[in-house]
Protein backbone atom coordinates (compact mmCIF):
# COMPACT_ATOMS: atom_id res chain seq x y z
CA UNK A 1 0.00 0.00 0.00
CA UNK A 2 1.41 3.37 -1.01
CA UNK A 3 -1.47 5.76 -0.36
CA UNK A 4 -4.06 6.26 2.38
CA UNK A 5 -7.53 5.04 1.35
CA UNK A 6 -9.07 7.84 3.45
CA UNK A 7 -7.27 10.97 2.22
CA UNK A 8 -4.87 9.84 -0.53
CA UNK A 9 -1.69 10.91 1.26
CA UNK A 10 1.37 8.70 1.33
CA UNK A 11 1.63 6.03 4.00
CA UNK A 12 4.58 4.67 5.91
CA UNK A 13 5.09 1.35 7.64
CA UNK A 14 5.14 1.47 11.44
CA UNK A 15 5.14 -1.15 14.16
CA UNK A 16 1.75 -0.95 15.95
CA UNK A 17 0.34 -3.62 18.28
CA UNK A 18 3.14 -6.07 17.45
CA UNK A 19 2.55 -5.90 13.69
CA UNK A 20 3.72 -3.81 10.77
CA UNK A 21 0.89 -1.43 9.78
CA UNK A 22 0.58 1.23 7.10
CA UNK A 23 -0.03 4.66 8.66
CA UNK A 24 -1.02 7.85 6.84
CA UNK A 25 1.68 10.54 7.09
CA UNK A 26 -0.95 13.32 7.03
CA UNK A 27 -1.28 14.37 10.69
CA UNK A 28 -4.87 15.54 10.13
CA UNK A 29 -5.83 12.06 8.93
CA UNK A 30 -3.35 9.66 10.59
CA UNK A 31 -5.37 6.70 9.30
CA UNK A 32 -4.09 3.22 10.05
CA UNK A 33 -4.59 0.32 7.65
CA UNK A 34 -5.18 -2.61 10.02
CA UNK A 35 -5.47 -5.29 7.29
CA UNK A 36 -8.31 -7.05 9.09
CA UNK A 37 -9.51 -10.32 7.53
CA UNK A 38 -12.47 -10.37 5.17
CA UNK A 39 -15.40 -12.46 6.46
CA UNK A 40 -16.57 -15.27 4.16
CA UNK A 41 -19.39 -17.75 4.73
CA UNK A 42 -19.30 -21.40 3.68
CA UNK A 43 -22.24 -23.79 3.38
CA UNK A 44 -22.19 -27.55 3.49
CA UNK A 45 -25.53 -28.01 1.74
CA UNK A 46 -27.76 -31.05 2.14
CA UNK A 47 -30.63 -31.38 -0.30
CA UNK A 48 -32.84 -34.39 -0.94
CA UNK A 49 -30.71 -36.68 1.20
CA UNK A 50 -27.43 -35.86 -0.59
CA UNK A 51 -24.76 -33.26 0.01
CA UNK A 52 -23.88 -30.82 -2.73
CA UNK A 53 -20.31 -29.97 -3.66
CA UNK A 54 -19.43 -27.34 -6.23
CA UNK A 55 -16.59 -26.41 -8.54
CA UNK A 56 -16.07 -22.73 -9.22
CA UNK A 57 -15.40 -21.80 -12.86
CA UNK A 58 -11.93 -20.55 -11.94
CA UNK A 59 -10.87 -23.83 -10.25
CA UNK A 60 -9.12 -26.78 -11.89
CA UNK A 61 -11.22 -29.78 -12.93
CA UNK A 62 -11.78 -32.26 -10.12
CA UNK A 63 -11.62 -29.69 -7.29
CA UNK A 64 -14.95 -29.47 -5.44
CA UNK A 65 -15.79 -27.68 -2.24
CA UNK A 66 -18.56 -25.97 -0.30
CA UNK A 67 -20.74 -23.08 -1.38
CA UNK A 68 -18.98 -19.87 -0.32
CA UNK A 69 -19.39 -16.13 -0.55
CA UNK A 70 -18.56 -12.84 1.09
CA UNK A 71 -20.46 -11.47 4.05
CA UNK A 72 -22.10 -8.19 3.00
CA UNK A 73 -21.93 -5.05 5.15
CA UNK A 74 -24.53 -5.20 7.94
CA UNK A 75 -25.48 -8.81 7.13
CA UNK A 76 -25.65 -11.57 9.74
CA UNK A 77 -23.56 -14.64 8.90
CA UNK A 78 -26.58 -16.97 8.91
CA UNK A 79 -28.46 -14.70 6.48
CA UNK A 80 -25.37 -14.47 4.25
CA UNK A 81 -24.92 -18.23 4.01
CA UNK A 82 -28.59 -18.70 3.10
CA UNK A 83 -28.31 -15.93 0.48
CA UNK A 84 -25.28 -17.66 -1.05
CA UNK A 85 -27.12 -21.01 -1.18
CA UNK A 86 -29.98 -19.27 -2.98
CA UNK A 87 -27.70 -17.38 -5.40
CA UNK A 88 -25.39 -20.29 -6.22
CA UNK A 89 -27.83 -23.21 -6.17
CA UNK A 90 -31.31 -21.69 -6.44
CA UNK A 91 -32.32 -23.42 -3.20
CA UNK A 92 -34.11 -22.25 -0.07
CA UNK A 93 -32.22 -23.27 3.05
CA UNK A 94 -32.20 -23.48 6.81
CA UNK A 95 -29.06 -23.35 8.96
CA UNK A 96 -28.90 -26.48 11.11
CA UNK A 97 -25.33 -26.41 12.52
CA UNK A 98 -22.49 -23.97 12.95
CA UNK A 99 -19.35 -25.80 11.78
CA UNK A 100 -16.74 -23.41 13.09
CA UNK A 101 -14.52 -20.62 11.91
CA UNK A 102 -11.25 -21.02 10.07
CA UNK A 103 -8.51 -18.56 9.10
CA UNK A 104 -7.60 -18.71 5.41
CA UNK A 105 -4.26 -16.92 5.78
CA UNK A 106 -3.38 -17.01 2.08
CA UNK A 107 -6.26 -14.66 1.27
CA UNK A 108 -6.62 -13.02 4.70
CA UNK A 109 -10.16 -14.37 5.06
CA UNK A 110 -12.10 -15.60 8.07
CA UNK A 111 -14.34 -18.48 6.96
CA UNK A 112 -17.57 -18.99 8.95
CA UNK A 113 -18.95 -22.44 8.09
CA UNK A 114 -22.48 -23.80 8.47
CA UNK A 115 -24.45 -26.90 7.57
CA UNK A 116 -27.54 -25.90 5.60
CA UNK A 117 -30.49 -28.15 4.76
CA UNK A 118 -32.10 -26.91 1.56
CA UNK A 119 -35.13 -27.59 -0.60
CA UNK A 120 -36.07 -26.83 -4.18
CA UNK A 121 -34.69 -27.55 -7.61
CA UNK A 122 -30.98 -27.01 -8.07
CA UNK A 123 -30.20 -24.26 -10.57
CA UNK A 124 -26.42 -23.66 -10.58
CA UNK A 125 -25.38 -19.99 -10.46
CA UNK A 126 -23.13 -18.41 -13.07
CA UNK A 127 -20.00 -18.72 -10.88
CA UNK A 128 -20.20 -22.52 -10.84
CA UNK A 129 -18.70 -24.82 -13.48
CA UNK A 130 -20.35 -27.94 -12.09
CA UNK A 131 -21.91 -29.50 -9.03
CA UNK A 132 -21.65 -32.96 -7.56
CA UNK A 133 -24.16 -34.66 -5.28
CA UNK A 134 -22.69 -37.14 -2.79
CA UNK A 135 -24.17 -39.42 -0.15
CA UNK A 136 -23.38 -39.11 3.55
CA UNK A 137 -20.85 -41.93 3.25
CA UNK A 138 -19.22 -40.43 0.15
CA UNK A 139 -18.94 -37.05 1.86
CA UNK A 140 -17.39 -38.58 4.98
CA UNK A 141 -14.73 -40.30 2.82
CA UNK A 142 -14.24 -37.55 0.20
CA UNK A 143 -10.66 -36.36 -0.39
CA UNK A 144 -10.75 -32.55 -0.43
CA UNK A 145 -6.97 -32.08 -0.74
CA UNK A 146 -5.53 -29.51 -1.23
CA UNK A 147 -8.48 -27.66 0.35
CA UNK A 148 -7.42 -27.86 4.00
CA UNK A 149 -10.21 -25.59 5.25
CA UNK A 150 -12.87 -27.72 3.56
CA UNK A 151 -11.26 -30.77 5.19
CA UNK A 152 -11.48 -29.03 8.59
CA UNK A 153 -15.15 -28.13 8.04
CA UNK A 154 -15.98 -31.71 7.07
CA UNK A 155 -14.10 -33.00 10.13
CA UNK A 156 -16.24 -30.73 12.31
CA UNK A 157 -19.38 -31.91 10.46
CA UNK A 158 -18.37 -35.52 11.27
CA UNK A 159 -18.10 -34.60 14.97
CA UNK A 160 -21.38 -32.67 15.05
CA UNK A 161 -23.37 -35.23 13.05
CA UNK A 162 -21.56 -38.23 14.57
CA UNK A 163 -20.31 -39.39 11.16
CA UNK A 164 -17.14 -41.42 11.68
N, C-alpha and C positions, 0 to 999 in steps of 0.2 A: 504494500500500500504506500503510495507516494503523497496522496492528498486527502485531507479531511472530508468525509462525506457530509459533514454539517455545513462548513463554511468555505471549503475549497482551498484552504491554506495548506502549506506543506506540513508533513508530520515527521516526527522523529521517534526512533525506538527508545523506550525507557523501561527499566525494570520496575514493575508495579505488582504487588501481591505475588511475588515469587515467579513472575512470568514476564516475558518480553512483550510489551504492548506498544501500539502506535499511538502517539499523543500529538494533538494539534499544537503547532508552535505559536498560534495566535492566542495571546493571553486573554482576549475577550471571549474566545470560544473554549479553548483548552479541552476539547473533546477527546475522549479516550476510546479507541477501538478495542473492545474486550474480546472479540472473536468467539462469542458464545456459540454453542452448537445449535444447529437448525433442527427443530422437532419434526420427526417423520412418524407416521403411523403405519403399522403393518397388520394385515388381516390373514389369519389362517381361516379360510372359508369352507364351511361344510354346507353342502346343498344336496338334497335328495339321497342322503346316505353316504355320499362320497365327498372327498376333500378336493378342492380345486387349486391347482398350481398353475402359474402363468409364466410365460417367457416374454419379456419386453422386446420390442422391435430392435433395440440397440444391443441386445445380448447375443452371444454366440448360440448356435443351435445346441440343443441338449441341456441348456441351463434353465431350470425352472425354480421359481421361488413363490413367495407370498404376494398378495396384493398390497402395494405400498403407495404412499403419497404424502405430500407435505401437509402439515397442520396449518390452516389459514389463521390469520390474525383474529383473535377474539373467539376462536372455535374451541370447543371442548374436544379432547382426544377421542372420546367415544363417538361423538357426532362426526368427526373427521373420518374415522375408520369406516363408518357406515356410508358416508358420502362417497368414499373411494370405492367401496364394494359396488355401489350403485353406478358410479361413472365407468368403472373398468369392466364390470360383469353384467350390468343391467339388473341386478338382483336387489331385493329388499332384505335387510338383515337385522339381526339382534345380537348384541354383544353378550356372550355367555361366560367368558373367562378373560381375565387380564393375564397375559403371558409374560410379563416382565418388560424391563427396559434394558437396552443394550447400546453401548457407545460404539458407533462406527467411525473410528478415528480417521480413517483414510479420507472421509468426506466431511468430517466434523459434524456428524449428525447424531442425534439422540433418537433411537428407534423405540417407539412405544407399541408393543405387540398385543394383539387381542385374538381370541377365537370368536368367530362370528358364524352363527347359523343363519342361512339365507334361503329365501324362496323365490320362485319365479323362473323365467326362461333365461338361460345364459345368452347374453348378447355381448361379445367381447368388444371393449373400447378400442379406440384407434391407436393407443400406445402399445397394445398387445400384439405379438406375432402369432402366438398360439396358446391354448390352454390344455391342461391335462387333468383328467379326473382320476383320482386314486382312492382305493379302499382304505379303511383304517389300518389294516395290516401292511399295505403297500406304503402308506405314509410313514408308519413307524419304522420301516426298514429302508426308506428312500435315502440315497446318498446325495446330499446337497453340496458336497465339496465342489468348489472352493468357498461356498457361501457360509462362512462360520457363524454369522448372526442367525441365519435361517436354521442352521443346525442347533443353535442354542435355544431358539424359540420352540423348535420341535421337541427338544429334550424337556423343556418346561411343560409343554403340552402333554408329553408322556406322563410326567409326574402328576399334573393336575387331573388328567383323565384316567390315570392308572393304567396307561398303555405301556407294557414292558417291552 
